[in-house]
Amino acid sequence: MRLLKPNRLNKGDTVGVIAPASPPNKKNLESGIEFLKGLGLRVKVGKSVEKIYGYLAGSDQERLDDLHAMFLDSEVKAIFCACGGYGTARLAANIEYKMIKANPKIFWGYSDITFLHTAIRQETGMITFHGPMLGSDIGKEDVHPLSKEGFQQLFEPTDVVYSKLFSPLETLVEGVGSGELIGGNLSLLVSTLGTPYEIDTKGKLLFIEDVNEEPRSVDRMLNQLKMAGKLDDLNGIVIGDFCDCTSKRDLSLTLEEVINHYVLSANKPALKGFLMGHCNPHVSIPLGVQATLNTHEKRLIVESGIV
């Protein structure tokens, strides 16, 4: 499928804010919106962002309507997710992908948004962005400047170059791997298996991260990816942050032992230690673009996601 890069942002542009998963923290969201305004952007907020339906920000139809409305609105040049949580997979089967393909624009988020990243990319070819969200990250008082800095890649086409200057990087398997960078939250990637949006990893660089999962759960999910053949034809593995993924029981493998077991058996170039995921700072990257992972130089170079 042809690569579809969205247009860059310019100061004065209008951007949209939606909550396709759970309801955001209102105070943090307000601060996050002020951050966007500080970048010189105008902001439109989706109708269902402040709604609450259990752990969802409104009904499936209300959240879907917001998603569609922002893509159809010619004034809106980018769409930022307020937070993650739960529920984006409930929207996937009813998304108008042809409409999105006809109206490509920046789409930004992570965590539960991983399902939408995967579905939109595989159905349309559109590049999306894995980055910190307004209500769960950017609007917090302790947000790291590096997390905010990542938004600058939306204004000027520049490659993202992640080296050991950002954080210590550990080589698990030596080598150089290139390919389309895909992935995101491990639990959401696994949840695509057996659906029409099953993650395609062949010839790709797979990025994984997660939060609040015990090593036994990470083991189960990586084993499922392995048995589904998703670790067989990779060109490389990018291991992001696994936040609070420690065992709550006496008898357990460590997270390191679990990850090493599957990565070493896959035998593809692999680096771990990337500050990408549920962490502060959180380095933003485009998904769907070409990237190169070089373990000798301990570097990940990701092509710009905009034109």
Salt bridges, closest charged atoms under 4 A:
GLU34 OE2 - LYS37 NZ 3.65
ASP60 OD1 - ARG63 NH2 2.16
ASP60 OD1 - ARG90 NE 2.97
GLU62 OE2 - LYS51 NZ 2.76
ASP73 OD2 - LYS44 NZ 2.62
GLU75 OE1 - LYS44 NZ 3.15
GLU156 OE1 - ARG8 NH2 3.19
GLU170 OE1 - LYS272 NZ 3.84
GLU174 OE1 - HIS296 ND1 3.15
GLU180 OE2 - ARG121 NE 3.71
GLU198 OE2 - LYS230 NZ 2.96
ASP200 OD2 - LYS204 NZ 3.53
GLU209 OE1 - HIS278 ND1 2.83
GLU214 OE1 - ARG216 NE 3.65
GLU214 OE1 - ARG249 NE 3.41
GLU256 OE2 - LYS272 NZ 3.73
GLU297 OE1 - ARG299 NH1 3.91
GLU303 OE2 - LYS5 NZ 2.76
